[in-house]
Amino acid sequence: MGVTIYLFVLLGKWLDGKFNNGDKLYIIIMTLLGVAVSLYAVLKQVNRINNDE
């Protein structure tokens, strides 16, 4: 989960550097997207574990 969020933050930093965005909009968007993707993956695993029991 942490690795996914970290990779999305790095992508946001790269996008901010490439497009020269002063308000760090891409870091914020990518961080929130990384959290959403991580939560989706965790919830999917929890549902799979609960269905196996």
Sequence and secondary structure as in RCSB ss.txt:
>XXXX:A:sequence
MGVTIYLFVLLGKWLDGKFNNGDKLYIIIMTLLGVAVSLYAVLKQVNRINNDE
>XXXX:A:secstr
 HHHHHHHHHHHHHHHHHHT TT HHHHHHHHHHHHHHHHHHHHHHHHHHHH 
